[in-house]
Amino acid sequence: MVTSAFAYHAPTSVAEAARLLAEHGDEAKLLAGGHSLIPLMKLRLSEPSVLIDLGKVEGMAYIREADGGGLAIGSMTTYAALQSSDLVQSGAPVLANAAGQVADQQVRNMGTIGGSLAHADPAGDLPAVAVALNAELVTSSAGGHRT
């Protein structure tokens, strides 16, 4: 199946992505790994007129110790990175385990934690894990950041 036509943007910064999202509003969708959005677009269950690809935005894929304890995980961090991270395995083993159970290896190599949390796919496991771990999410928009 083929998607509907859409304008494609590949910003290189969070600020540029936020500006594009503010400019295009509900007509735009953010593309992270694409394992949920692309199939919906091919089935024409989602028909954004604008696609904002976050793949070229630097600094959004990371796993590190957070100030004050816990982990900080960037939204473009893949399931595979979560599964194999020593920090995640020791600090949040349920997250590493859940990430390793998602779909197949190809999806784990492309799918991202940000896409899973933002997409609201009812089949997604990571939102439930985030709630169970009492995770704190930080979002960005053209107006700034919010927790």
N, C-alpha and C positions, 0 to 999 in steps of 0.2 A: 504494500500500500504506500501511497505517496502523501506527504503532508500538504496542507494548504500553504499558499505562498506567505512568506514572512520576511521582514527586514531583519538582517543579522548584524549584531554589534559585538565586538570582542574588546572590551575595555581592558586597560592595563593597570588600573588602580581602583581601589575601593571607592574613592571619591567619584571617579568617572562612572563606575557602575551605578552608584547611588543617584547620580545626576540623570543618567539615562532612564532609570526606573521611575524617578520623579517626573521626568518629562513625558514618558509614555504611559504611566499609570497602569490601569487594569488591562490595557492592551498588550502589556509586556509580560514575559515569563523569564525567570532566571534559569540558566542551564548550568548545572554543576557536572555531575557524572553522566546524567541523561538516562539512567536505566529505568526511571519511572516516567519522566516527561516524554521522551521520544516515542515509546510505544503508544502513549495516549494521543500524541500528535499524528502518528501514522493511522490510527483508527479514527481520527478526527473527533475525538472526545475532548480534546483541548486544541483550540485553534488561535493561538496568539498571533497578532499581526507583527509583533516585535519579539525577537529572541536575543537575550543578553547573555552571552557565553562568558562565564567567570574563569574559564581555563587559563587565560593569560594574565590574570590578576596575581601579581607576586605576593608572597607572604601569607597566603590563606591556608596552606597545608602545613601544619605543624602539630607536634605533641611535645609538651614541656611541663615541668613542674610549675604550678601557679604560685603567685605570691600568697603567702598565708596558708599554704597546703593545698592539696588536691592537684588536679591536672587542668591544663589549658589545652584545648584541642581546636585547631582551625577548621573552619567549615568545609574546606576543600580536602580534608584528610580522608583518604579512602578507607573502606572497610578492611582491606588487606593490611594497610598500615596500622590500623587499630588492633587487628588480630595479632600482628607480629611484634608490636611495640613492647619492649621490656617494661617501660613506665606504665603502660596500660595493664599489662599482665600482673604487675605487682600492686598498682594503685587502685585499679578497678577491674578485677578479673572477670566479673560478669559482663562488662562491656567488651572485653577481648573475646570472650566466649560467644556472645551474641553476634559480634561482627563476623566471626568465623562460621556462623550458621546461615548467613545470608546467601541465598541463591547458589550460584556456582562461582568458580574462581574468576572467570571473566568479569562478572558483575562486581565481585569484591575488589577487583583491580581498578574498576572505573567508578563505581558508586561511592558517594561521599556522605559523611555524617551530616553535613549541612543540607544536602538535598533530601536526605531521609527525614530530618527534623522539619524542614520547611514545606515539603511536598504534601504532608498530611495523608499519605497513602495508608489506608487502614490495615494493610498487610505488613507494614513496616514494624520491625522489632525495636529499633533504636529509640523512638520516642518513649516507649514504655520503660526502657532501660534508663533513659535520662531522668524520667520521673522517679523511678525507684532509687536512683543514686542522688536524688535531690540536686540535680544539675542546675546551674545558673547559666542562662544564655545571654549573650551580648549581641545585639543587632545594630546595624548601621543603616543610616538613611541620609538623604541630602541635608536633613536637619541636625544630624549628629548621631551619637551612640545612645543606646538605652539597654538596660539590664532587665 
